[in-house]
Amino acid sequence: MLCERFATCAFFKTYKNDISNRQYEFLIATYCEGDLRPQCKRMKWRQNKKEEPPETLLPNGYLIGSISRVYD
């Protein structure tokens, strides 16, 4: 079952064409449909901060172009 936020997720809408198809499909399979869905950092950001996460925040907590996590 796909995450209810997928269609409006700013990360996926913005970066769909900027990451490889393999990376895109992996993120969807693991964070939007798979076992890591409850650990999606974008969802946790929304729940904890009561605001939309930056569009550069990946579901795993890393920022596009960064090697460090910004959200745990």
C-alpha distances in whole Angstrom, upper triangle without the diagonal:
4,7,9,12,11,13,16,16,19,19,17,19,22,22,20,23,25,23,23,20,20,19,17,15,15,14,11,10,11,11,8,6,8,11,13,10,13,15,15,18,17,16,19,21,20,20,24,25,24,24,22,22,24,23,24,22,19,16,19,22,24,25,26,29,29,30,29,27,27,25,24
4,6,8,7,9,12,12,16,15,13,15,18,18,16,20,21,20,20,18,18,17,14,12,13,12,8,9,10,9,6,5,8,11,12,9,12,14,13,16,15,13,17,19,18,18,22,23,22,22,19,19,21,19,21,19,16,14,17,19,21,22,22,26,27,27,27,24,25,23,23
4,5,5,8,10,10,13,13,12,14,17,17,16,20,21,20,21,19,19,17,15,14,14,12,9,10,11,8,5,6,9,12,11,8,10,12,10,13,12,10,13,15,14,15,18,19,18,18,16,16,18,17,18,16,15,12,15,17,19,20,21,24,25,26,25,22,22,20,20
4,6,7,9,9,13,14,13,14,17,18,17,21,23,22,23,21,22,20,17,17,18,15,12,14,15,12,9,10,13,15,15,11,12,15,13,15,13,11,14,16,13,14,18,19,17,17,15,16,18,17,19,18,17,14,17,19,21,22,23,26,27,28,27,24,24,21,22
4,6,6,6,9,11,10,11,14,15,15,19,20,19,21,20,21,19,16,16,17,14,12,14,15,11,9,11,14,16,15,11,13,14,11,13,10,9,12,13,11,13,16,17,15,14,11,12,15,13,16,15,14,12,16,17,19,19,19,23,24,25,25,22,21,19,20
4,5,5,9,9,7,9,12,13,12,15,17,16,18,16,17,16,12,13,14,11,9,12,13,10,7,10,13,16,14,11,14,15,12,13,11,11,14,15,14,16,19,19,18,16,13,14,15,13,15,14,13,11,15,16,18,18,18,22,23,24,24,21,21,19,21
4,6,9,10,8,8,12,13,12,15,17,17,19,17,19,18,14,15,17,14,12,15,16,14,11,13,16,19,18,15,17,18,15,17,14,14,17,18,16,18,21,21,19,17,14,15,16,14,16,16,15,14,18,19,21,20,20,23,25,27,27,24,24,22,24
4,6,9,8,7,10,13,12,16,17,18,20,19,21,19,16,17,18,15,14,17,18,15,12,15,18,21,19,16,18,18,15,16,12,12,16,15,13,16,19,18,16,14,11,12,13,11,14,14,14,14,18,18,19,18,18,22,23,26,25,23,22,20,22
4,5,6,6,9,10,11,14,15,15,18,17,19,16,13,15,16,13,11,15,15,12,10,14,16,19,16,14,15,15,12,12,9,10,13,13,11,14,17,16,15,13,9,10,10,8,11,11,10,10,14,14,16,15,15,19,20,22,22,19,18,17,19
4,6,5,6,8,10,13,13,14,17,17,19,16,14,16,17,14,14,17,18,15,13,17,19,21,19,16,18,18,14,13,10,12,15,13,12,16,18,16,16,13,9,9,8,5,8,9,10,11,15,14,15,13,13,16,18,20,20,18,17,17,19
4,6,5,6,8,11,11,11,14,14,16,13,11,13,14,11,11,15,15,12,12,16,18,19,17,15,17,16,12,12,9,12,14,13,13,17,18,17,17,14,11,9,8,5,6,7,7,9,12,12,12,10,9,13,15,17,17,16,15,15,17
4,5,5,5,9,10,10,12,12,14,11,8,11,12,10,9,13,14,12,10,14,16,19,16,15,17,17,13,14,11,13,16,16,16,19,21,20,20,17,14,12,12,8,10,10,9,10,13,14,14,13,12,15,17,19,20,18,18,18,20
4,6,6,9,10,12,14,14,16,14,11,14,16,13,12,16,17,15,14,17,19,22,20,18,20,20,16,17,14,15,19,18,17,20,22,21,21,18,14,13,12,9,11,12,12,13,17,17,17,15,14,17,19,22,22,21,20,20,23
4,6,8,8,10,13,14,17,14,12,15,17,14,14,18,19,17,16,19,21,24,21,20,22,21,17,17,14,17,19,18,18,21,23,21,21,18,14,13,11,7,8,11,11,14,16,16,16,13,11,14,17,20,20,20,19,19,22
4,5,5,6,10,11,13,11,9,12,14,12,13,16,17,15,15,18,20,22,20,19,22,20,17,16,14,17,20,19,19,22,24,23,23,20,16,14,12,8,8,10,10,12,15,15,14,12,9,12,14,17,18,18,18,19,21
4,6,6,8,8,11,10,7,10,12,11,11,14,16,15,14,16,19,21,20,18,22,21,17,18,16,18,21,20,21,24,26,25,25,22,18,17,15,12,12,13,12,13,16,17,16,15,12,15,17,19,21,20,21,21,23
4,6,7,8,11,11,9,12,14,14,14,17,19,18,17,20,22,25,23,22,25,24,21,21,19,22,25,24,24,27,29,28,28,25,21,20,18,14,13,16,14,16,19,20,18,16,13,15,18,20,22,22,23,24,26
4,7,9,12,10,9,13,14,13,15,18,19,18,18,21,22,25,22,22,25,23,20,20,18,21,24,23,24,27,28,27,27,24,21,19,16,13,11,14,13,15,17,18,15,13,10,11,15,17,19,20,20,22,24
4,7,8,6,6,10,11,11,12,15,16,16,16,18,19,22,20,20,23,21,18,18,17,20,23,22,23,26,27,27,27,25,21,19,17,14,12,13,11,14,15,16,14,13,9,11,14,15,18,18,19,20,22
4,5,5,6,9,10,11,12,14,16,16,17,18,19,22,20,20,24,22,20,20,20,23,25,25,26,29,30,30,30,28,24,22,20,17,15,16,14,16,16,18,16,16,13,14,16,17,20,20,22,23,25
4,6,5,6,8,10,11,12,14,15,15,16,17,20,19,19,23,22,19,21,20,22,25,25,26,29,30,30,31,28,25,23,22,18,17,18,15,16,17,20,18,18,15,17,19,20,22,22,24,24,26
4,5,5,6,9,10,10,12,14,15,15,16,18,17,18,22,20,19,20,20,22,24,25,26,28,30,30,31,29,26,23,23,20,18,18,15,15,16,19,17,18,16,17,19,19,21,21,23,24,24
4,6,5,6,9,10,11,12,13,14,14,17,15,16,19,18,15,17,17,19,21,22,23,25,27,27,28,26,23,20,19,16,15,14,11,12,12,15,13,14,12,14,15,15,18,17,19,20,21
4,5,5,6,9,10,11,11,12,13,16,15,15,18,17,15,16,15,17,20,20,21,24,25,26,26,24,21,18,18,15,14,14,11,11,12,15,14,15,13,15,17,18,19,18,20,20,21
4,6,5,6,9,10,10,10,11,14,14,14,18,17,15,17,17,18,21,22,23,25,27,27,28,26,23,21,21,18,17,17,13,13,14,17,17,18,16,18,20,20,22,21,22,22,23
4,5,5,6,8,9,10,10,12,11,12,16,15,13,16,16,17,19,21,22,24,25,26,27,26,23,20,20,18,17,16,12,11,11,15,15,16,15,17,18,18,19,18,20,20,20
4,6,5,6,7,9,9,11,9,10,13,12,10,12,12,14,16,17,18,20,22,23,23,22,19,17,17,15,14,12,9,7,8,12,12,14,13,16,16,17,17,16,17,17,17
4,6,5,5,6,8,11,10,9,13,13,11,13,13,14,16,18,18,20,22,23,23,22,19,17,18,16,16,14,11,9,11,14,15,16,16,19,20,20,21,19,20,19,19
4,6,6,5,5,9,9,9,13,13,12,15,15,16,18,20,21,22,24,25,26,25,22,20,21,19,19,17,14,11,13,16,17,19,19,21,22,22,22,20,22,21,21
4,6,6,4,6,5,7,10,10,9,13,14,14,16,18,19,20,22,23,24,23,21,19,20,19,18,16,12,9,10,13,15,17,18,20,20,20,20,18,19,18,17
4,6,6,7,5,4,8,7,6,9,10,10,12,14,15,16,18,20,20,20,17,15,17,16,16,13,10,6,8,11,13,15,16,19,19,19,19,16,17,15,15
4,6,9,8,5,9,10,8,11,11,10,13,15,15,16,19,20,20,19,17,16,17,16,16,14,11,9,11,14,16,17,18,21,21,22,22,19,20,18,18
4,7,8,6,10,12,11,14,14,13,16,18,18,19,22,23,23,23,20,19,21,19,20,18,15,12,14,17,19,21,21,24,24,24,24,22,23,21,20
4,6,6,9,10,10,14,15,14,16,19,19,19,22,24,24,24,22,21,22,21,21,18,15,12,13,16,18,21,21,24,24,23,23,21,22,20,19
4,6,7,9,10,14,15,14,15,18,19,19,21,23,24,24,23,21,23,22,22,19,16,13,13,16,18,21,22,25,24,23,23,20,21,19,17
4,6,5,7,10,12,11,12,15,16,16,18,20,21,21,20,18,20,19,19,16,13,9,9,12,15,18,19,22,21,20,19,16,18,15,14
4,5,5,9,10,9,10,13,14,14,16,18,19,19,17,16,18,18,18,15,12,9,10,13,15,18,19,22,22,21,20,17,18,15,14
4,6,9,10,8,8,12,13,12,14,16,17,18,17,16,19,19,19,16,14,10,11,13,16,19,21,24,23,22,21,17,18,15,13
4,6,9,8,7,11,12,12,13,15,17,17,16,14,17,17,17,13,12,8,8,9,13,16,18,21,19,19,17,14,14,11,9
4,5,5,6,9,10,11,12,14,15,15,13,11,14,14,14,10,8,5,6,8,11,13,15,18,17,18,16,13,13,10,10
4,5,5,6,9,10,10,11,13,13,11,9,11,12,12,8,7,5,6,5,9,11,13,17,15,16,14,10,10,7,7
4,5,5,6,9,10,10,11,10,8,6,8,9,10,7,7,5,8,7,10,11,13,17,16,17,16,12,11,9,10
4,5,5,6,9,10,10,10,9,8,12,12,14,11,10,8,10,10,14,15,17,20,20,20,19,15,14,11,12
4,5,5,6,8,9,10,10,9,12,14,15,11,12,9,11,10,13,15,18,21,19,20,17,14,12,9,9
4,5,5,6,7,7,7,6,9,12,13,10,11,10,11,9,12,13,16,19,18,19,16,13,11,8,9
4,6,6,5,5,6,6,10,12,14,12,13,12,14,13,15,16,18,22,21,22,20,17,14,12,13
4,6,6,8,9,10,14,16,18,15,16,14,15,14,18,18,21,24,23,24,22,18,16,13,13
4,6,8,10,10,14,16,18,15,16,15,16,14,17,18,21,24,22,23,20,17,14,11,11
4,5,8,9,12,15,16,14,16,16,17,14,17,17,20,23,21,23,20,17,14,11,13
4,7,9,13,15,17,15,18,17,19,17,19,19,22,25,24,26,23,20,17,14,16
4,6,9,12,14,13,16,15,18,16,18,17,19,22,22,24,22,19,16,14,16
4,7,8,11,10,13,13,16,14,15,14,16,20,20,22,20,17,15,13,16
4,6,8,7,9,10,12,10,12,11,13,16,16,18,16,14,11,10,13
4,5,6,9,11,13,11,11,9,10,13,13,16,15,13,11,11,14
4,5,8,10,13,11,11,9,9,12,13,16,16,14,13,13,16
4,6,10,11,10,8,5,5,9,10,13,13,12,11,12,15
4,7,8,6,6,5,7,10,10,12,11,9,8,9,12
4,5,5,5,6,7,10,10,12,11,9,10,10,12
4,6,8,9,11,14,13,14,13,11,11,10,11
4,6,9,11,13,12,12,11,8,10,9,9
4,7,10,12,10,10,9,5,6,5,6
4,7,8,7,7,6,4,6,7,9
4,6,5,8,7,7,7,9,12
4,6,8,10,10,11,13,16
4,7,9,11,12,15,17
4,6,8,9,12,15
4,7,10,12,14
4,6,9,11
4,6,7
4,7
4
